[in-house]
C-alpha cells in the first residue's frame, strides 16, 4: 500500500520504514489543490513582471539582477548546475533516498510554487528506487543543503550520475532505463529543489531511528557489566529515582531492575563488604537516562523539521503573497545534531569505562584482561584500546559545528549553520558508539564466563546465552576485530532484543 504524503504528519519511524521496506509514496489528494493554487500564482506573477527573488532575479549577491522572461527556464537550469559543487565521498544510498522522500514531503505542503508535474516526477524516481550519486561535502547548512540538493536536482535534468549496482552511470542513461526523461525545470522549481535542509535532516532521521535501539542495548550491556563485576542493584531501586524523576533516568533504572531480576550472581555476594560501586555502574540510570531524554527532545525537533516548508520564497496562495524569508536556515537541525552527538558520545564514554574495569584485574576481581593464561595470551586487552580510540574520536567529533559560521555569497549570506557538518559528525559518532557498546558486550560475556555456573538475571541471562550461541569464550588469543564485528551484528539483529525482552519484559 502506498504512503500518501501531505507534508504535515510524516514521522521519523514512518520515514525510516518507507526507506527500509521500499514502500511507494504518492501525493495526498488534499494537497493537490494547494500545489496547483500556489503554482498559478507564480505563473501570474511572471506574466505581470513581478519581482520575485530567484524567479525573476538572480541568486545570493545577484538578487538585484533582473532576469528576462525568455531566460527564466535557463536561470533554473543554471542554478542547479552551478550549485552542484559538492565533493568528497558519496552519501550513503539510504541517506539519498531519505533526502528525496523528505523533499517530496516538503513540496506537497503547497507553499513552494512548483508544478504538480515536478512532484509526480520526483515520486516516480523515488518509487523506482533510483539513487543519484551525491557527494557528502560542500553544504554550509544555510540556504539549505545547497550543494547536495543541487546535485540531485541536476540529476533529474539528466546531468551527473546515478548508481547501478556498484557502478556509476550517466544520469540520462539511468533515467532512460526506467523509462524516464530528463525533466525541464520551470520558474521557481530549481530554487524549490535546492532550498531545504533535507540532507542534514535525512541523516537525523537515520541517526534517531538507529539510536533508539542503541539506547536499549546500552542498558543491556551495562546490566551485563554489573553482573560480571558483581555490582550491586541497590542503586537502581525505584525510590531513589522517584526523588529525581527525570523520565529517562526512571526508564533506565526500571530496565536494569527487569534485566537483573533473580540474578544468582547478585545473590552470591549480597552480604559482601563493598559499600557502593564505581560511578560507571552506579550512575547508569543518571547517564543513560539523560541520553534518552536528549533523544526524545531531538526526535520532536526533527519531526517538526521533516514536516516543514523550508525553501524561499514561500508562496501563500490564500493571501496572494510571496514572502522572502529564511526557513532554509539549518540552525534547528544543527543544534539538535550537535546535542545528540554529545549525548551519544557520553553513552560510549561510560561504556568504555565499564569495559576498562572488566579488564583491570585489580578492579574486577576477574582474571587480568579476562584470560586465565595471561602473559602467553593478551586476552581482551586490546579491545579496550579500540574502545578508547573510538571514545577519543567521538570527543573530537562532538565539538559543536553550530558554534561556527562562515560567510558566503559576498557576505549576503553572512551566517551559516554548518548543520550538514553536525549531522555527518553525529552519524560517525553513532557508528563509533555502536562499536563501543559491542566491545562492552564482548568483554562482559567473557567476564561472566568466569562466574559460571551461577546464572545471571532474567534478561541478562538471555542476552548472555544468545551471544554465546554464536560467539564462544576466548581461551586463546584470536583476531578480536572479527569477534567485535560479530557481536555487533548479533546485538543489532531484531532477534536479539526480542529474545531478551521475552524474558525481562519490554525495555523502555
RAVENGI-V728255 format. One record per pair of residues at least 24 apart in sequence whose ideal C-beta (glycine too) atoms are under 8 Angstrom apart, sorted by the first residue. I is the first residue (numbers start at 1). J is the second residue. D is the distance in whole Angstrom. If there is no record, write none. Layout:
i | j | d
I | J | D
I | J | D
This chain:
i | j | d
2 | 26 | 5
4 | 28 | 4
4 | 29 | 8
5 | 31 | 7
5 | 104 | 6
5 | 105 | 5
5 | 108 | 5
6 | 30 | 6
6 | 31 | 5
6 | 108 | 6
6 | 109 | 8
7 | 31 | 7
7 | 105 | 5
7 | 106 | 6
7 | 107 | 8
7 | 108 | 5
7 | 109 | 3
7 | 110 | 7
7 | 307 | 6
7 | 309 | 7
8 | 109 | 7
8 | 307 | 5
9 | 307 | 7
10 | 102 | 8
10 | 105 | 5
10 | 303 | 8
10 | 306 | 6
10 | 307 | 6
11 | 303 | 6
12 | 205 | 5
12 | 208 | 5
12 | 209 | 6
12 | 299 | 6
12 | 302 | 6
12 | 303 | 6
12 | 306 | 7
13 | 209 | 7
15 | 98 | 6
15 | 101 | 6
15 | 102 | 7
15 | 205 | 5
15 | 306 | 6
16 | 98 | 8
16 | 205 | 6
16 | 206 | 7
16 | 209 | 4
18 | 101 | 6
19 | 94 | 6
19 | 97 | 5
19 | 98 | 6
19 | 101 | 7
20 | 94 | 8
22 | 129 | 7
24 | 126 | 8
24 | 127 | 4
25 | 101 | 7
25 | 104 | 7
25 | 123 | 6
25 | 126 | 6
25 | 127 | 7
26 | 123 | 6
27 | 108 | 5
27 | 116 | 7
27 | 119 | 6
27 | 120 | 7
27 | 123 | 7
28 | 108 | 7
31 | 108 | 4
31 | 109 | 7
31 | 110 | 6
32 | 116 | 7
33 | 110 | 8
34 | 109 | 7
34 | 110 | 3
34 | 111 | 8
34 | 317 | 7
35 | 107 | 8
35 | 108 | 7
35 | 110 | 5
35 | 114 | 7
35 | 115 | 8
35 | 116 | 5
35 | 119 | 7
36 | 116 | 6
37 | 110 | 7
37 | 317 | 4
38 | 110 | 5
38 | 111 | 6
38 | 112 | 7
38 | 113 | 5
38 | 114 | 8
38 | 315 | 4
38 | 317 | 5
39 | 113 | 6
39 | 114 | 7
39 | 115 | 5
39 | 116 | 7
40 | 317 | 8
41 | 113 | 7
41 | 315 | 6
41 | 317 | 5
41 | 320 | 6
41 | 322 | 7
42 | 113 | 4
42 | 187 | 6
42 | 188 | 5
42 | 315 | 6
42 | 322 | 8
43 | 187 | 7
45 | 322 | 7
46 | 72 | 7
46 | 187 | 6
50 | 322 | 8
52 | 188 | 8
52 | 313 | 6
52 | 322 | 5
53 | 312 | 7
53 | 313 | 6
53 | 324 | 5
54 | 79 | 8
54 | 188 | 7
54 | 191 | 4
54 | 312 | 7
54 | 313 | 7
55 | 113 | 8
55 | 187 | 5
55 | 188 | 5
55 | 191 | 7
55 | 313 | 8
56 | 187 | 8
59 | 191 | 7
59 | 409 | 8
60 | 143 | 8
60 | 408 | 8
60 | 409 | 3
60 | 410 | 7
60 | 412 | 5
60 | 413 | 6
61 | 409 | 5
61 | 410 | 4
61 | 412 | 5
63 | 412 | 7
72 | 186 | 8
72 | 187 | 5
73 | 184 | 7
73 | 185 | 7
73 | 186 | 6
73 | 187 | 7
75 | 190 | 8
76 | 185 | 4
76 | 186 | 7
76 | 187 | 7
76 | 188 | 8
76 | 189 | 6
76 | 190 | 3
76 | 191 | 7
77 | 157 | 6
77 | 185 | 6
77 | 190 | 7
79 | 150 | 7
79 | 190 | 4
79 | 191 | 6
79 | 194 | 7
80 | 150 | 5
80 | 153 | 4
80 | 154 | 5
80 | 157 | 7
80 | 159 | 8
80 | 185 | 7
80 | 190 | 5
80 | 193 | 7
80 | 194 | 6
81 | 150 | 8
81 | 154 | 6
81 | 159 | 6
82 | 150 | 8
83 | 146 | 5
83 | 147 | 6
83 | 150 | 3
83 | 194 | 6
84 | 147 | 7
84 | 150 | 5
84 | 151 | 5
84 | 153 | 8
84 | 154 | 5
84 | 159 | 7
84 | 160 | 7
85 | 138 | 6
85 | 147 | 5
85 | 150 | 8
86 | 134 | 7
86 | 135 | 4
86 | 136 | 7
86 | 137 | 6
86 | 138 | 3
86 | 139 | 7
86 | 147 | 4
86 | 148 | 5
86 | 150 | 8
86 | 151 | 6
87 | 135 | 5
87 | 137 | 5
87 | 138 | 6
88 | 135 | 5
88 | 136 | 5
88 | 137 | 3
88 | 138 | 7
89 | 135 | 7
89 | 136 | 5
89 | 137 | 8
90 | 133 | 6
90 | 134 | 7
90 | 135 | 6
90 | 136 | 7
91 | 134 | 5
91 | 135 | 7
91 | 136 | 5
91 | 148 | 7
91 | 199 | 7
93 | 131 | 5
93 | 163 | 6
94 | 206 | 7
95 | 199 | 7
95 | 202 | 5
95 | 203 | 6
95 | 206 | 6
96 | 131 | 5
96 | 132 | 6
96 | 134 | 5
96 | 152 | 7
96 | 202 | 8
97 | 126 | 7
97 | 131 | 6
98 | 198 | 8
98 | 202 | 4
98 | 205 | 6
98 | 206 | 7
99 | 134 | 8
99 | 148 | 7
99 | 149 | 7
99 | 152 | 7
99 | 198 | 5
99 | 199 | 6
99 | 202 | 4
100 | 125 | 7
100 | 126 | 5
100 | 152 | 7
100 | 198 | 8
101 | 126 | 6
102 | 196 | 8
102 | 198 | 5
102 | 201 | 6
102 | 202 | 6
102 | 205 | 7
102 | 306 | 5
103 | 149 | 7
103 | 152 | 8
103 | 193 | 7
103 | 196 | 6
103 | 198 | 5
105 | 306 | 6
105 | 307 | 7
106 | 196 | 6
106 | 198 | 7
106 | 306 | 8
106 | 308 | 7
106 | 309 | 6
106 | 310 | 6
106 | 311 | 7
107 | 192 | 7
109 | 307 | 8
109 | 308 | 8
109 | 309 | 5
110 | 317 | 7
111 | 309 | 4
111 | 314 | 5
111 | 315 | 6
111 | 316 | 7
112 | 188 | 7
112 | 192 | 4
112 | 309 | 7
112 | 311 | 5
112 | 314 | 7
112 | 315 | 7
113 | 188 | 5
113 | 192 | 7
113 | 315 | 4
113 | 322 | 8
114 | 188 | 6
114 | 189 | 5
114 | 192 | 5
115 | 186 | 6
115 | 189 | 7
118 | 183 | 7
118 | 185 | 8
118 | 186 | 8
118 | 189 | 5
121 | 156 | 7
121 | 180 | 8
121 | 183 | 5
122 | 156 | 7
124 | 178 | 8
124 | 180 | 6
125 | 156 | 7
125 | 178 | 8
125 | 180 | 7
128 | 178 | 5
128 | 180 | 7
130 | 162 | 6
130 | 174 | 6
130 | 175 | 7
130 | 178 | 6
130 | 180 | 8
131 | 162 | 6
131 | 163 | 5
132 | 160 | 7
132 | 161 | 7
132 | 162 | 5
132 | 163 | 8
132 | 171 | 7
133 | 160 | 6
133 | 161 | 4
133 | 162 | 6
133 | 163 | 6
133 | 168 | 5
134 | 199 | 8
136 | 424 | 6
139 | 199 | 6
139 | 200 | 7
139 | 419 | 8
139 | 420 | 4
140 | 406 | 6
140 | 408 | 6
140 | 416 | 4
140 | 417 | 7
140 | 418 | 6
140 | 420 | 7
141 | 197 | 7
141 | 200 | 6
141 | 329 | 8
141 | 330 | 4
141 | 331 | 8
141 | 333 | 8
141 | 334 | 6
141 | 416 | 6
141 | 417 | 4
141 | 418 | 5
141 | 419 | 4
141 | 420 | 5
141 | 421 | 7
141 | 422 | 8
142 | 326 | 8
142 | 328 | 7
142 | 329 | 5
142 | 330 | 6
142 | 408 | 8
142 | 413 | 6
142 | 415 | 7
142 | 416 | 4
142 | 417 | 5
143 | 194 | 8
143 | 195 | 6
143 | 312 | 8
143 | 328 | 5
143 | 413 | 6
144 | 194 | 6
144 | 195 | 5
144 | 196 | 4
144 | 197 | 6
144 | 198 | 8
144 | 310 | 6
144 | 311 | 7
144 | 328 | 4
144 | 330 | 7
145 | 194 | 8
145 | 196 | 7
145 | 197 | 6
145 | 198 | 6
145 | 199 | 4
145 | 200 | 6
145 | 330 | 7
145 | 419 | 8
145 | 420 | 6
146 | 194 | 5
146 | 195 | 8
148 | 199 | 5
148 | 420 | 8
149 | 193 | 6
149 | 194 | 4
149 | 195 | 8
149 | 196 | 6
149 | 198 | 6
149 | 199 | 7
150 | 193 | 8
150 | 194 | 5
152 | 193 | 7
153 | 185 | 7
153 | 190 | 6
153 | 193 | 4
153 | 194 | 6
156 | 182 | 7
156 | 183 | 5
156 | 193 | 8
157 | 182 | 5
157 | 183 | 6
157 | 184 | 7
157 | 185 | 6
158 | 182 | 3
158 | 183 | 8
191 | 311 | 7
191 | 312 | 8
192 | 311 | 5
195 | 310 | 7
195 | 311 | 4
195 | 312 | 5
195 | 328 | 5
196 | 310 | 4
196 | 311 | 6
196 | 328 | 6
197 | 305 | 6
197 | 310 | 5
197 | 328 | 7
197 | 330 | 5
197 | 333 | 5
197 | 419 | 7
198 | 310 | 8
199 | 420 | 6
199 | 423 | 7
200 | 330 | 6
200 | 333 | 5
200 | 334 | 7
200 | 337 | 7
200 | 419 | 4
200 | 420 | 5
200 | 422 | 7
200 | 423 | 4
201 | 302 | 6
201 | 305 | 5
201 | 306 | 6
201 | 333 | 6
201 | 423 | 8
203 | 337 | 7
203 | 423 | 4
203 | 424 | 6
203 | 426 | 7
203 | 427 | 5
204 | 298 | 7
204 | 302 | 5
204 | 305 | 8
204 | 333 | 6
204 | 336 | 7
204 | 337 | 6
204 | 340 | 8
204 | 423 | 6
204 | 426 | 8
205 | 302 | 7
205 | 306 | 7
206 | 427 | 7
207 | 337 | 8
207 | 340 | 7
207 | 423 | 8
207 | 426 | 6
207 | 427 | 6
207 | 430 | 5
208 | 295 | 7
208 | 298 | 7
208 | 299 | 5
208 | 302 | 6
208 | 340 | 8
210 | 430 | 6
210 | 434 | 8
211 | 295 | 6
211 | 340 | 7
211 | 344 | 6
211 | 430 | 6
212 | 295 | 7
213 | 492 | 7
213 | 497 | 7
214 | 344 | 8
214 | 347 | 7
214 | 430 | 7
214 | 433 | 7
214 | 434 | 6
214 | 437 | 7
215 | 288 | 7
215 | 291 | 7
215 | 292 | 6
215 | 295 | 6
215 | 347 | 8
216 | 255 | 7
216 | 497 | 6
216 | 507 | 5
217 | 437 | 6
217 | 441 | 8
217 | 491 | 5
217 | 492 | 8
217 | 497 | 7
218 | 288 | 6
218 | 291 | 8
218 | 347 | 5
218 | 351 | 7
218 | 437 | 6
219 | 252 | 6
219 | 255 | 4
219 | 256 | 6
219 | 259 | 7
219 | 284 | 7
219 | 288 | 6
219 | 507 | 6
220 | 259 | 6
220 | 441 | 8
220 | 459 | 7
220 | 460 | 7
220 | 463 | 5
220 | 491 | 8
220 | 500 | 6
220 | 507 | 8
221 | 351 | 6
221 | 354 | 8
221 | 437 | 5
221 | 440 | 4
221 | 441 | 5
221 | 444 | 6
222 | 256 | 7
222 | 281 | 7
222 | 284 | 5
222 | 288 | 7
222 | 350 | 8
222 | 351 | 7
222 | 354 | 7
222 | 440 | 8
223 | 255 | 8
223 | 256 | 5
223 | 259 | 4
223 | 260 | 6
223 | 457 | 7
223 | 459 | 7
223 | 460 | 5
223 | 463 | 8
224 | 440 | 8
224 | 441 | 7
224 | 444 | 4
224 | 445 | 7
224 | 448 | 7
224 | 456 | 7
224 | 460 | 5
224 | 463 | 6
224 | 464 | 7
225 | 281 | 7
225 | 354 | 4
225 | 355 | 8
225 | 357 | 8
225 | 358 | 6
225 | 440 | 6
225 | 443 | 8
225 | 444 | 5
225 | 447 | 8
226 | 256 | 7
226 | 260 | 7
226 | 277 | 8
226 | 281 | 6
226 | 284 | 8
227 | 260 | 7
227 | 263 | 6
227 | 265 | 5
227 | 266 | 8
227 | 444 | 7
227 | 448 | 6
227 | 451 | 8
227 | 456 | 5
227 | 457 | 7
227 | 460 | 5
227 | 464 | 8
228 | 358 | 6
228 | 364 | 7
228 | 366 | 7
228 | 443 | 8
228 | 444 | 5
228 | 445 | 8
228 | 446 | 8
228 | 447 | 3
228 | 448 | 5
228 | 451 | 7
229 | 277 | 8
229 | 281 | 7
229 | 354 | 8
229 | 357 | 6
229 | 358 | 6
229 | 363 | 8
229 | 364 | 6
229 | 365 | 8
229 | 366 | 8
229 | 447 | 7
230 | 265 | 6
230 | 266 | 8
230 | 268 | 8
230 | 269 | 5
230 | 272 | 8
230 | 365 | 7
230 | 451 | 8
231 | 277 | 5
231 | 281 | 4
231 | 282 | 8
232 | 266 | 8
232 | 274 | 7
232 | 276 | 7
232 | 277 | 6
232 | 282 | 8
233 | 257 | 7
233 | 260 | 5
233 | 263 | 8
233 | 266 | 6
234 | 276 | 8
235 | 276 | 7
235 | 277 | 7
235 | 281 | 8
235 | 282 | 4
235 | 283 | 8
235 | 285 | 8
236 | 260 | 7
236 | 284 | 8
236 | 285 | 6
241 | 285 | 6
244 | 286 | 8
246 | 289 | 6
246 | 290 | 7
246 | 293 | 6
247 | 289 | 8
247 | 292 | 7
247 | 293 | 6
247 | 296 | 7
248 | 288 | 7
248 | 289 | 3
248 | 290 | 6
248 | 291 | 7
248 | 292 | 3
248 | 293 | 4
248 | 294 | 8
248 | 296 | 7
249 | 285 | 5
249 | 286 | 6
249 | 289 | 3
249 | 290 | 7
249 | 293 | 8
250 | 285 | 8
250 | 289 | 7
251 | 289 | 6
251 | 292 | 6
251 | 508 | 5
252 | 284 | 6
252 | 285 | 4
252 | 288 | 4
252 | 289 | 4
252 | 292 | 7
253 | 285 | 4
253 | 289 | 7
254 | 508 | 6
255 | 504 | 8
255 | 507 | 5
255 | 508 | 6
256 | 284 | 6
256 | 285 | 7
258 | 458 | 7
258 | 459 | 6
258 | 504 | 4
258 | 505 | 5
258 | 507 | 7
259 | 457 | 6
259 | 458 | 7
259 | 459 | 4
259 | 460 | 5
259 | 463 | 8
259 | 500 | 8
259 | 504 | 5
259 | 507 | 8
260 | 456 | 8
260 | 457 | 4
260 | 458 | 8
260 | 459 | 7
260 | 460 | 6
261 | 457 | 5
261 | 458 | 5
261 | 459 | 7
261 | 504 | 7
262 | 457 | 6
262 | 458 | 6
263 | 455 | 7
263 | 456 | 6
263 | 457 | 4
263 | 460 | 7
263 | 461 | 8
264 | 454 | 4
264 | 455 | 5
264 | 456 | 7
265 | 448 | 8
265 | 451 | 6
265 | 454 | 5
265 | 455 | 7
265 | 456 | 6
265 | 457 | 8
266 | 457 | 7
268 | 454 | 6
278 | 353 | 8
278 | 357 | 7
278 | 363 | 8
279 | 353 | 8
280 | 350 | 5
280 | 353 | 4
280 | 354 | 5
280 | 357 | 7
281 | 354 | 7
281 | 357 | 8
283 | 350 | 8
284 | 350 | 7
287 | 346 | 6
287 | 347 | 8
287 | 350 | 5
288 | 347 | 7
288 | 350 | 8
290 | 343 | 7
290 | 346 | 8
291 | 343 | 4
291 | 344 | 7
291 | 346 | 6
291 | 347 | 5
294 | 339 | 6
294 | 340 | 6
294 | 342 | 8
294 | 343 | 4
295 | 340 | 7
295 | 343 | 7
297 | 336 | 8
297 | 339 | 8
298 | 336 | 5
298 | 337 | 8
298 | 339 | 6
298 | 340 | 5
301 | 332 | 6
301 | 333 | 7
301 | 336 | 5
302 | 333 | 7
302 | 336 | 6
304 | 332 | 8
305 | 332 | 6
305 | 333 | 6
329 | 417 | 6
330 | 416 | 8
330 | 417 | 4
330 | 418 | 8
330 | 419 | 3
330 | 420 | 7
331 | 402 | 7
331 | 417 | 5
331 | 419 | 7
333 | 417 | 7
333 | 419 | 5
333 | 422 | 8
333 | 423 | 7
334 | 401 | 6
334 | 402 | 4
334 | 417 | 4
334 | 418 | 6
334 | 419 | 3
334 | 422 | 5
334 | 423 | 8
335 | 400 | 8
335 | 402 | 5
335 | 422 | 8
337 | 401 | 8
337 | 402 | 8
337 | 419 | 7
337 | 422 | 4
337 | 423 | 5
337 | 425 | 8
337 | 426 | 4
338 | 398 | 8
338 | 400 | 4
338 | 401 | 6
338 | 402 | 5
338 | 422 | 5
338 | 426 | 8
340 | 426 | 6
341 | 394 | 8
341 | 397 | 6
341 | 398 | 5
341 | 422 | 7
341 | 425 | 6
341 | 426 | 4
341 | 429 | 4
341 | 430 | 8
342 | 398 | 5
342 | 400 | 8
344 | 394 | 7
344 | 426 | 7
344 | 429 | 5
344 | 430 | 6
344 | 433 | 5
345 | 391 | 8
345 | 394 | 4
345 | 395 | 6
345 | 397 | 8
345 | 398 | 5
345 | 429 | 6
345 | 433 | 7
347 | 433 | 6
347 | 437 | 8
348 | 387 | 8
348 | 390 | 7
348 | 391 | 5
348 | 394 | 6
348 | 429 | 8
348 | 432 | 6
348 | 433 | 4
348 | 436 | 4
348 | 437 | 7
349 | 391 | 6
349 | 394 | 7
349 | 395 | 8
351 | 387 | 7
351 | 433 | 8
351 | 436 | 5
351 | 437 | 5
351 | 439 | 8
351 | 440 | 5
352 | 384 | 7
352 | 387 | 4
352 | 388 | 6
352 | 390 | 8
352 | 391 | 5
352 | 436 | 6
352 | 439 | 8
352 | 440 | 8
354 | 440 | 6
354 | 444 | 8
355 | 383 | 7
355 | 384 | 5
355 | 387 | 5
355 | 436 | 8
355 | 439 | 6
355 | 440 | 5
355 | 443 | 5
356 | 384 | 5
356 | 387 | 8
356 | 388 | 8
358 | 440 | 8
358 | 443 | 5
358 | 444 | 6
358 | 446 | 8
358 | 447 | 5
359 | 383 | 8
359 | 384 | 5
359 | 443 | 6
364 | 447 | 7
366 | 447 | 5
366 | 450 | 5
367 | 450 | 6
370 | 443 | 6
370 | 446 | 4
370 | 447 | 6
370 | 450 | 8
370 | 474 | 8
371 | 474 | 7
371 | 475 | 8
371 | 477 | 8
372 | 450 | 8
372 | 475 | 8
373 | 475 | 7
373 | 476 | 7
377 | 476 | 6
377 | 477 | 5
378 | 477 | 6
379 | 474 | 7
379 | 477 | 7
380 | 442 | 7
380 | 443 | 6
380 | 446 | 6
380 | 474 | 7
380 | 480 | 7
382 | 480 | 6
383 | 439 | 5
383 | 442 | 6
383 | 443 | 6
383 | 480 | 5
383 | 484 | 7
384 | 439 | 8
384 | 443 | 8
386 | 435 | 8
386 | 439 | 6
386 | 480 | 8
386 | 484 | 7
387 | 435 | 8
387 | 436 | 5
387 | 439 | 5
387 | 440 | 7
390 | 432 | 4
390 | 433 | 8
390 | 435 | 6
390 | 436 | 5
391 | 432 | 8
391 | 436 | 6
393 | 428 | 8
393 | 432 | 6
394 | 429 | 5
394 | 432 | 5
394 | 433 | 7
397 | 425 | 4
397 | 428 | 6
397 | 429 | 5
397 | 432 | 8
398 | 425 | 8
398 | 429 | 7
401 | 425 | 6
434 | 488 | 6
434 | 492 | 7
435 | 484 | 7
435 | 488 | 6
437 | 491 | 7
438 | 484 | 6
438 | 485 | 8
438 | 487 | 5
438 | 488 | 4
438 | 491 | 6
439 | 484 | 6
439 | 487 | 8
441 | 467 | 6
441 | 487 | 5
441 | 491 | 6
442 | 471 | 7
442 | 480 | 8
442 | 483 | 6
442 | 484 | 6
442 | 487 | 5
445 | 471 | 7
446 | 473 | 7
446 | 474 | 6
449 | 473 | 5
457 | 504 | 8
458 | 503 | 5
458 | 504 | 5
459 | 500 | 5
459 | 501 | 8
459 | 503 | 5
459 | 504 | 3
459 | 505 | 8
459 | 507 | 8
461 | 503 | 7
462 | 499 | 6
462 | 500 | 5
462 | 502 | 7
462 | 503 | 4
462 | 504 | 7
463 | 496 | 8
463 | 500 | 5
466 | 490 | 7
466 | 495 | 8
466 | 496 | 6
466 | 499 | 5
466 | 500 | 7
467 | 491 | 7
